[in-house]
């Protein structure tokens, strides 16, 4: 690896030592994630706001979902923070299930919750997002802020462009998510920026048991195997040319 970086410095005069050092830090985040997660079975990843408190009904639903998924044998994976993430991890932890937190270092708001059986700390968002995108066979989005929307858009794009195998993407909380769905339908789809098939890459529900039933129907691969499946895919661009 060091020789690769030295060769890059030699042949690319625009690169600096600082660029190489930065790329090493990127690689460190990715390698620790791969090394830790690849032997785990795919689970169910749950996203949502870190600002939701225990009294919030969505917190209680995420906790219930975490419990039921763990009781059915599914690892519960979150971003490791407070709010919805804590609730889902807590539910799984309380029934003796696998509860994984992929935490991110932030100047405020993001500290690892105390309900994980395994966890990882990331510095870079992109490395954490790579791990989250490969870690599960079902993805659940509770109400949240910019980070939740970012993760939702990222996963939709990865499935839409065939960068990863298709996975169920479920928005929990119709009252919260329906306006976004309406925007996709009345603006983006009507203006032909997306089509009806792409808009149906996700579903909306208020039913915890529905999510568990979907997870129960899907085979779990090792996360490392899922990464290999994604790497083996041969996506094409808009002209049909293999990338």
Backbone bond lengths (Angstrom), bond angles and torsions (degrees), N, CA, C in turn:
res aa  C-N    CA-C-N  psi(-1)  N-CA   C-N-CA  omega(-1)  CA-C   N-CA-C  phi
1 X - - - 1.458 - - 1.524 111.14 -
2 X 1.337 116.51 -42.62 1.454 119.87 178.44 1.527 111.19 -60.68
3 X 1.345 116.75 -37.70 1.450 120.26 -179.91 1.530 111.06 -65.33
4 X 1.336 115.89 -36.58 1.469 119.49 177.66 1.518 110.16 -60.71
5 X 1.337 116.35 -45.43 1.462 119.63 -179.66 1.536 111.38 -66.56
6 X 1.322 116.55 -38.29 1.461 119.61 177.86 1.523 110.88 -64.42
7 X 1.352 115.87 -40.70 1.465 119.67 177.60 1.526 111.00 -62.48
8 X 1.339 116.04 -39.46 1.467 119.65 178.89 1.527 110.86 -62.95
9 X 1.323 116.00 -42.15 1.464 119.81 177.75 1.526 111.33 -61.69
10 X 1.323 115.82 -38.39 1.455 121.41 -177.11 1.524 111.64 -69.57
11 X 1.336 116.16 -41.35 1.461 119.97 -172.05 1.525 113.98 -97.10
12 X 1.325 117.43 -14.27 1.464 120.47 179.34 1.526 108.47 -119.86
13 X 1.303 116.15 98.98 1.461 121.49 -173.43 1.529 112.43 -69.14
14 X 1.326 117.22 -14.43 1.461 119.40 179.68 1.527 112.46 -79.92
15 X 1.323 116.50 -18.41 1.461 120.26 -179.73 1.520 111.02 -75.90
16 X 1.325 115.08 147.43 1.462 121.51 175.96 1.522 109.26 -121.63
17 X 1.311 115.85 168.40 1.462 120.67 174.98 1.527 110.25 -58.37
18 X 1.337 116.81 -37.77 1.463 120.90 179.08 1.524 110.88 -62.53
19 X 1.335 117.82 -38.01 1.466 121.06 176.30 1.524 110.99 -62.72
20 X 1.314 116.57 -43.27 1.457 120.74 179.27 1.526 110.41 -64.32
21 X 1.323 116.47 -44.28 1.463 120.00 179.57 1.523 111.06 -61.47
22 X 1.320 116.11 -38.55 1.462 119.61 178.16 1.524 110.60 -65.58
23 X 1.333 117.59 -41.73 1.461 120.87 179.65 1.531 111.10 -65.46
24 X 1.326 116.25 -31.83 1.469 119.93 176.42 1.526 110.26 -65.43
25 X 1.324 116.29 -40.09 1.462 119.60 178.42 1.523 110.52 -66.09
26 X 1.355 116.95 -39.39 1.465 119.87 174.70 1.529 110.42 -58.61
27 X 1.332 115.33 -48.97 1.463 120.68 -177.24 1.527 111.52 -62.46
28 X 1.320 116.67 -37.75 1.468 120.43 179.96 1.517 110.67 -60.42
29 X 1.330 117.26 -44.42 1.465 121.19 179.11 1.529 110.94 -60.83
30 X 1.345 115.62 -44.25 1.463 119.61 -179.17 1.525 111.79 -68.58
31 X 1.318 117.01 -42.74 1.466 119.86 -176.14 1.514 112.39 -67.68
32 X 1.336 117.79 -37.96 1.452 118.56 178.37 1.527 110.55 -66.99
33 X 1.340 116.19 -35.14 1.455 119.78 177.05 1.516 112.05 -65.42
34 X 1.331 116.15 -47.58 1.462 120.40 179.41 1.524 111.06 -62.51
35 X 1.329 116.30 -43.94 1.456 120.07 -177.37 1.508 113.28 -64.46
36 X 1.338 116.48 -32.35 1.459 120.36 -176.96 1.525 112.50 -86.47
37 X 1.325 117.02 -37.34 1.458 120.02 -169.11 1.523 115.19 -95.05
38 X 1.320 118.10 -24.04 1.467 119.77 -167.98 1.526 113.44 -62.69
39 X 1.336 117.79 -21.96 1.470 119.48 -179.92 1.524 112.30 -90.61
40 X 1.334 117.65 -8.63 1.460 120.82 176.85 1.529 110.21 -76.04
41 X 1.331 115.94 153.77 1.452 120.63 170.31 1.524 109.81 -76.63
42 X 1.334 115.24 149.47 1.461 119.26 173.12 1.524 109.79 -56.63
43 X 1.323 115.33 143.08 1.460 119.80 179.05 1.509 111.09 -124.11
44 X 1.313 115.19 -149.11 1.461 123.14 175.13 1.526 106.66 -121.07
45 X 1.321 116.83 120.87 1.453 121.08 -179.12 1.517 109.90 -94.82
46 X 1.327 115.80 133.28 1.465 121.92 -177.25 1.527 108.97 -121.26
47 X 1.331 115.31 122.54 1.455 122.75 178.60 1.527 109.39 -107.59
48 X 1.321 116.03 161.44 1.461 120.18 175.49 1.512 111.01 161.57
49 X 1.309 115.87 174.22 1.455 122.39 -173.60 1.522 112.98 -64.43
50 X 1.343 114.83 138.73 1.460 121.11 173.09 1.526 111.10 -80.61
51 X 1.321 117.93 -8.05 1.468 121.55 -173.32 1.526 113.19 -97.59
52 X 1.315 117.13 -5.87 1.462 120.38 179.70 1.527 109.51 -74.75
53 X 1.331 116.38 133.27 1.460 121.45 -176.98 1.525 111.57 -93.32
54 X 1.317 114.89 169.46 1.465 121.02 -176.46 1.528 112.45 -61.03
55 X 1.327 117.56 -27.16 1.465 120.96 -178.35 1.530 112.40 -76.23
56 X 1.310 116.99 -15.24 1.458 120.98 -176.73 1.535 110.59 -71.83
57 X 1.335 118.14 135.61 1.465 120.78 179.23 1.537 113.17 -57.07
58 X 1.331 117.64 -32.49 1.463 119.58 178.71 1.526 111.77 -67.83
59 X 1.319 116.77 -33.45 1.470 120.22 174.43 1.525 109.38 -60.75
60 X 1.316 116.31 -46.48 1.466 120.17 -178.22 1.528 111.78 -65.12
61 X 1.323 116.61 -36.52 1.465 119.90 177.68 1.526 111.19 -68.60
62 X 1.328 117.26 -39.94 1.470 120.36 178.21 1.526 110.02 -65.20
63 X 1.313 117.06 -38.76 1.470 121.26 177.28 1.525 110.70 -63.69
64 X 1.338 115.69 -44.02 1.464 120.07 177.65 1.529 110.89 -62.36
65 X 1.320 116.60 -43.07 1.456 120.30 179.02 1.522 110.97 -61.96
66 X 1.334 117.05 -44.26 1.459 120.54 177.67 1.513 112.20 -58.21
67 X 1.323 116.88 -41.31 1.467 121.38 178.53 1.523 111.16 -62.97
68 X 1.325 116.06 -48.98 1.465 120.14 -175.10 1.529 112.10 -68.95
69 X 1.317 116.92 -36.89 1.462 119.48 176.82 1.525 110.68 -65.00
70 X 1.323 116.57 -44.73 1.469 120.55 179.99 1.519 111.24 -64.41
71 X 1.314 116.92 -40.44 1.469 120.44 178.74 1.522 111.34 -64.16
72 X 1.339 116.37 -27.41 1.472 120.74 177.52 1.527 111.56 -87.01
73 X 1.330 117.02 1.02 1.460 120.55 175.52 1.507 116.16 93.20
74 X 1.331 117.91 12.40 1.463 121.20 -177.72 1.528 110.98 -97.52
75 X 1.336 118.98 127.49 1.468 119.98 171.51 1.523 109.96 -60.08
76 X 1.320 116.14 138.83 1.460 122.23 177.53 1.527 107.88 -104.75
77 X 1.334 116.28 123.62 1.458 122.32 -174.79 1.526 109.02 -120.70
78 X 1.313 116.25 132.58 1.463 120.62 176.57 1.531 109.48 -138.14
79 X 1.326 114.76 -179.87 1.455 120.01 174.26 1.508 113.54 -76.88
80 X 1.338 117.37 0.53 1.450 121.46 171.35 1.510 116.59 81.85
81 X 1.330 118.07 0.62 1.453 120.60 -176.39 1.514 113.48 -91.52
82 X 1.329 115.04 -156.11 1.461 121.86 -178.85 1.531 110.37 -87.60
83 X 1.321 116.68 -166.91 1.452 122.27 174.82 1.514 113.38 63.36
84 X 1.329 116.12 -130.45 1.470 121.85 -179.12 1.520 110.80 -59.51
85 X 1.321 116.93 -39.73 1.470 120.25 -179.92 1.522 110.82 -61.57
86 X 1.306 116.26 -46.70 1.465 120.32 177.26 1.522 111.08 -60.32
87 X 1.323 116.76 -43.05 1.460 120.86 -177.82 1.526 111.51 -60.53
88 X 1.325 117.02 -46.31 1.463 120.77 -179.36 1.527 110.84 -66.08
89 X 1.345 116.71 -46.51 1.464 120.08 176.51 1.524 110.86 -59.87
90 X 1.309 116.10 -41.09 1.463 121.19 -178.23 1.524 111.32 -62.05
91 X 1.331 115.75 -44.94 1.460 118.99 179.53 1.511 112.14 -59.13
92 X 1.346 116.02 -45.42 1.468 120.03 179.47 1.525 111.06 -66.15
93 X 1.311 116.46 -42.17 1.473 122.08 -177.97 1.522 111.30 -63.00
94 X 1.314 116.52 -40.10 1.470 121.48 -175.78 1.519 113.11 -66.38
95 X 1.327 117.36 -24.44 1.471 119.67 179.83 1.526 111.24 -105.64
96 X 1.333 116.73 13.84 1.458 120.47 176.03 1.503 114.93 78.85
97 X 1.336 117.80 21.85 1.457 121.13 -178.62 1.511 112.73 -90.00
98 X 1.329 114.70 177.06 1.459 121.29 176.86 1.516 108.48 -80.27
99 X 1.329 117.00 122.93 1.459 122.66 -173.84 1.525 108.26 -130.87
100 X 1.340 116.53 106.79 1.458 122.14 -171.31 1.528 110.24 -112.32
101 X 1.335 116.15 133.76 1.453 121.11 178.30 1.519 111.26 -121.30
102 X 1.319 117.26 123.76 1.465 122.66 177.01 1.526 107.09 -105.82
103 X 1.306 115.63 91.26 1.455 121.73 -169.43 1.532 111.61 -86.90
104 X 1.332 115.40 159.28 1.457 121.63 179.45 1.524 109.18 -127.61
105 X 1.330 116.68 138.89 1.461 120.69 177.46 1.528 109.45 -78.32
106 X 1.335 116.03 120.91 1.458 122.11 178.17 1.523 109.36 -132.30
107 X 1.326 118.15 156.49 1.465 119.71 -179.63 1.522 113.60 -68.23
108 X 1.331 117.26 -18.85 1.461 120.81 177.41 1.518 108.48 -155.57
109 X 1.301 116.22 160.96 1.467 124.06 167.05 1.524 115.64 80.02
110 X 1.322 119.73 -25.48 1.460 119.49 -172.56 1.525 111.47 -114.10
111 X 1.323 116.19 98.08 1.460 121.95 170.89 1.517 107.56 -123.42
112 X 1.328 116.08 147.53 1.459 120.31 -177.42 1.518 110.27 -62.76
113 X 1.340 116.57 130.24 1.455 118.80 176.15 1.532 109.98 -74.28
114 X 1.304 116.46 166.69 1.471 121.41 -171.66 1.524 113.09 -95.41
115 X 1.333 117.60 19.34 1.465 120.51 -175.11 1.525 113.16 -118.66
116 X 1.324 117.27 32.54 1.464 119.91 178.40 1.527 110.60 -108.17
117 X 1.328 114.95 144.97 1.461 120.49 172.64 1.525 110.92 -94.91
118 X 1.325 117.08 -14.65 1.455 123.02 175.72 1.516 107.37 -155.31
119 X 1.322 116.95 145.19 1.452 118.17 -178.05 1.521 110.73 -154.02
120 X 1.314 114.11 161.51 1.461 123.17 176.29 1.518 109.05 -136.41
121 X 1.320 116.49 146.22 1.457 121.85 178.22 1.522 108.98 -111.62
122 X 1.331 116.66 124.57 1.463 121.79 179.38 1.528 109.95 -112.90
123 X 1.317 114.81 149.76 1.473 120.43 174.13 1.525 110.67 -97.64
124 X 1.355 116.10 -37.66 1.464 120.53 -175.97 1.524 111.27 -102.33
125 X 1.329 115.35 133.63 1.456 120.43 178.65 1.526 111.67 -58.73
126 X 1.337 116.96 -43.04 1.467 118.67 -172.82 1.525 111.17 -63.65
127 X 1.341 117.29 -38.23 1.466 119.74 179.97 1.524 110.54 -66.82
128 X 1.314 115.95 -41.83 1.472 120.18 177.24 1.527 110.71 -62.94
129 X 1.334 116.62 -39.98 1.458 120.42 -179.61 1.527 111.54 -66.23
130 X 1.329 117.08 -37.13 1.470 120.08 176.17 1.526 110.10 -59.19
131 X 1.335 116.42 -45.65 1.465 120.31 -178.81 1.523 110.95 -65.83
132 X 1.329 116.98 -43.11 1.462 120.01 179.62 1.527 111.34 -64.33
133 X 1.328 116.88 -37.20 1.465 120.48 -177.92 1.520 112.56 -70.60
134 X 1.323 118.21 -21.33 1.462 121.68 -178.55 1.531 112.79 -103.34
135 X 1.324 117.20 -5.04 1.460 120.12 -165.91 1.520 114.70 -87.24
136 X 1.326 118.99 -15.90 1.459 118.99 -167.65 1.522 114.06 -134.49
137 X 1.315 113.42 165.44 1.470 120.73 176.08 1.526 111.36 -105.06
138 X 1.337 117.30 -9.39 1.464 123.32 175.23 1.523 107.52 -143.76
139 X 1.343 116.49 141.13 1.460 121.51 179.83 1.524 109.65 -123.41
140 X 1.340 115.82 126.60 1.459 122.17 -175.93 1.521 109.01 -117.56
141 X 1.326 116.39 132.70 1.462 121.56 179.58 1.524 109.73 -120.05
142 X 1.327 115.61 108.83 1.456 121.61 171.16 1.530 108.39 -83.27
143 X 1.323 117.86 168.43 1.467 119.70 176.98 1.526 111.80 -53.61
144 X 1.322 115.72 138.71 1.457 119.83 -177.88 1.514 111.24 -163.62
145 X 1.312 115.68 -173.80 1.456 122.05 -177.02 1.512 112.85 -100.91
146 X 1.330 115.94 -148.11 1.456 120.89 -175.83 1.536 111.87 -59.34
147 X 1.336 116.97 -39.35 1.461 119.39 -178.80 1.516 112.53 -62.74
148 X 1.336 115.53 -41.94 1.470 120.05 178.75 1.523 110.95 -65.31
149 X 1.328 116.29 -43.72 1.472 120.39 177.64 1.522 110.56 -62.09
150 X 1.315 116.20 -39.77 1.464 121.03 178.87 1.523 110.90 -61.33
151 X 1.318 116.68 -46.88 1.471 120.80 179.74 1.526 111.12 -64.26
152 X 1.321 116.93 -40.09 1.463 121.74 178.54 1.528 110.72 -62.42
153 X 1.329 116.40 -47.77 1.466 120.48 -179.76 1.522 111.28 -63.86
154 X 1.332 115.76 -39.89 1.464 119.84 -179.85 1.524 111.07 -60.61
155 X 1.346 116.24 -47.52 1.455 118.90 -176.84 1.528 111.51 -68.71
156 X 1.329 116.64 -39.64 1.468 119.48 175.18 1.522 110.81 -56.83
157 X 1.317 116.77 -44.43 1.463 121.32 -178.29 1.520 111.25 -66.11
158 X 1.327 117.49 -40.53 1.463 120.69 179.78 1.526 111.30 -63.19
159 X 1.339 116.74 -40.75 1.466 120.05 178.38 1.528 110.04 -72.13
160 X 1.329 116.80 -44.37 1.466 121.55 -179.40 1.527 111.74 -56.92
161 X 1.325 116.48 -41.53 1.461 121.33 -176.35 1.529 112.94 -93.22
162 X 1.333 116.31 7.31 1.471 123.04 176.40 1.523 112.54 60.35
163 X 1.317 116.05 35.77 1.462 120.33 174.18 1.522 111.40 -83.43
164 X 1.333 116.92 -22.41 1.461 122.11 174.33 1.526 108.18 -134.11
165 X 1.331 117.45 158.65 1.470 119.50 176.43 1.526 110.60 -61.12
166 X 1.342 117.82 150.70 1.465 120.94 179.17 1.529 111.48 -58.66
167 X 1.317 116.70 139.55 1.462 122.74 177.44 1.523 108.88 -138.94
168 X 1.338 117.96 150.63 1.466 119.30 173.17 1.528 110.65 -65.66
169 X 1.315 115.69 131.19 1.460 123.03 176.86 1.524 106.40 -119.99
170 X 1.330 116.87 116.95 1.459 120.97 -170.93 1.525 110.23 -124.31
171 X 1.325 115.61 127.65 1.459 122.04 175.37 1.518 108.19 -96.12
172 X 1.336 116.92 121.69 1.462 119.92 -179.09 1.526 109.51 -99.37
173 X 1.342 115.42 124.80 1.456 121.04 179.57 1.512 111.57 109.71
174 X 1.336 116.94 83.96 1.462 120.92 -175.08 1.526 112.18 -61.26
175 X 1.326 117.33 -37.90 1.465 119.98 -178.28 1.524 111.09 -60.79
176 X 1.334 116.48 -37.58 1.460 120.39 -179.61 1.517 112.00 -77.89
177 X 1.326 118.00 -43.26 1.462 121.95 -169.52 1.529 114.48 -90.69
178 X 1.345 118.22 -18.95 1.463 119.26 -175.49 1.520 113.37 -59.88
179 X 1.338 119.81 -39.69 1.476 118.55 177.51 1.532 113.24 -59.85
180 X 1.331 116.94 -35.50 1.464 119.27 177.43 1.530 110.16 -68.09
181 X 1.311 116.48 -41.14 1.462 120.88 177.51 1.528 110.18 -62.36
182 X 1.329 116.39 -39.88 1.470 120.29 177.70 1.527 110.76 -62.28
183 X 1.325 116.54 -39.92 1.469 120.34 178.01 1.530 110.79 -63.57
184 X 1.321 116.50 -44.26 1.464 119.79 178.19 1.531 110.25 -58.25
185 X 1.348 116.16 -41.09 1.461 120.55 -174.84 1.518 111.84 -76.58
186 X 1.347 117.04 -47.46 1.462 120.24 -171.66 1.520 113.32 -85.57
187 X 1.300 117.56 -18.71 1.461 120.22 179.24 1.527 111.69 -111.18
188 X 1.323 115.60 -63.74 1.462 119.47 -172.64 1.530 112.15 -68.35
189 X 1.334 116.74 -45.45 1.472 118.33 -178.51 1.524 111.58 -72.99
190 X 1.326 117.71 -42.37 1.460 119.99 -179.40 1.520 111.69 -65.24
191 X 1.331 116.26 -29.56 1.472 119.78 177.83 1.524 111.72 -90.56
192 X 1.342 115.60 7.61 1.459 123.26 175.52 1.531 113.38 62.46
193 X 1.318 115.92 30.34 1.462 120.41 172.83 1.522 111.23 -83.00
194 X 1.323 115.65 -24.58 1.460 122.99 168.54 1.516 106.80 -137.06
195 X 1.340 116.76 167.17 1.466 119.48 176.24 1.525 109.70 -113.70
196 X 1.309 116.43 174.82 1.468 120.91 -175.09 1.522 111.80 -64.84
197 X 1.335 117.30 -33.06 1.465 120.22 178.47 1.527 109.62 -64.80
198 X 1.312 116.84 -43.06 1.472 120.57 179.99 1.526 111.12 -67.36
199 X 1.321 116.72 -36.16 1.465 118.82 178.93 1.520 111.31 -68.82
200 X 1.312 116.66 -21.02 1.465 120.73 179.07 1.528 112.62 -92.31
201 X 1.331 117.38 13.83 1.465 120.01 175.24 1.525 111.80 -71.19
202 X 1.326 116.66 -13.13 1.462 120.93 179.10 1.528 109.33 -129.89
203 X 1.322 115.53 164.14 1.466 120.92 174.79 1.523 108.81 -134.36
204 X 1.325 116.34 164.34 1.462 122.81 -179.19 1.521 108.87 -122.25
205 X 1.324 116.74 136.69 1.462 120.29 -179.59 1.522 111.14 -150.04
206 X 1.333 115.07 160.98 1.466 122.81 169.39 1.524 110.15 -119.07
207 X 1.323 116.38 12.79 1.462 122.04 -171.23 1.530 110.63 -110.26
208 X 1.326 116.48 108.87 1.462 122.14 178.53 1.526 110.92 -60.93
209 X 1.326 117.24 -42.81 1.467 121.09 -177.12 1.531 112.06 -64.19
210 X 1.314 116.82 -32.28 1.470 121.44 176.82 1.528 110.18 -59.71
211 X 1.314 116.53 -41.93 1.459 120.95 179.61 1.521 110.89 -65.39
212 X 1.315 116.58 -43.93 1.471 120.88 179.52 1.524 110.31 -62.48
213 X 1.322 116.70 -40.40 1.472 120.38 178.90 1.520 111.27 -61.73
214 X 1.319 117.16 -41.83 1.472 120.43 177.79 1.517 110.28 -62.48
215 X 1.328 117.05 -46.90 1.466 120.53 179.00 1.524 111.10 -59.24
216 X 1.317 116.78 -36.84 1.467 121.10 -178.14 1.524 112.63 -67.38
217 X 1.320 117.01 -24.83 1.471 119.82 -177.50 1.518 113.06 -84.24
218 X 1.338 117.84 -10.48 1.460 121.30 -172.66 1.523 111.81 -104.71
219 X 1.315 114.96 140.23 1.460 121.38 177.61 1.523 109.54 -76.24
220 X 1.324 116.35 137.47 1.462 120.95 176.38 1.522 110.24 -94.03
221 X 1.323 116.18 126.78 1.454 121.84 171.76 1.519 108.34 -99.92
222 X 1.316 116.79 163.47 1.448 119.55 167.18 1.535 107.97 -64.25
223 X 1.330 116.80 145.19 1.461 119.38 -179.14 1.526 110.58 -59.44
224 X 1.331 116.94 -37.04 1.464 120.14 176.96 1.521 111.98 -60.88
225 X 1.335 116.99 -38.52 1.464 121.02 177.59 1.527 110.68 -66.29
226 X 1.327 116.18 -38.60 1.454 119.39 179.40 1.524 111.38 -65.62
227 X 1.325 116.64 -37.33 1.464 120.33 176.32 1.527 110.08 -62.84
228 X 1.331 116.62 -40.42 1.465 120.28 178.71 1.524 110.91 -66.21
229 X 1.332 116.88 -38.00 1.475 120.43 177.44 1.513 110.58 -62.03
230 X 1.324 116.84 -41.89 1.464 120.33 179.33 1.528 110.96 -66.46
231 X 1.328 116.09 -40.04 1.463 120.18 -179.76 1.521 111.59 -66.39
232 X 1.345 116.23 -28.82 1.460 120.28 -178.15 1.529 113.01 -80.55
233 X 1.330 117.04 -12.78 1.460 119.71 179.82 1.525 109.70 -68.53
234 X 1.324 116.59 148.15 1.463 121.39 -177.68 1.527 108.82 -120.74
235 X 1.332 117.62 77.24 1.462 120.28 -178.08 1.519 111.92 -67.05
236 X 1.304 115.45 154.38 1.466 121.07 177.57 1.520 109.29 -116.66
237 X 1.320 116.08 156.55 1.458 119.24 176.83 1.531 109.24 -86.45
238 X 1.325 117.11 -172.28 1.451 121.05 -174.39 1.516 113.59 -64.00
239 X 1.350 117.53 -15.80 1.470 121.07 178.66 1.523 112.21 -93.67
240 X 1.360 115.49 -3.06 1.457 119.33 -177.20 1.506 112.72 86.15
241 X 1.329 117.68 9.10 1.459 121.80 -179.75 1.525 109.32 -83.57
242 X 1.329 117.62 131.58 1.454 121.32 179.61 1.516 109.85 -67.10
243 X 1.320 116.07 132.08 1.470 120.91 -178.02 1.524 110.12 -85.99
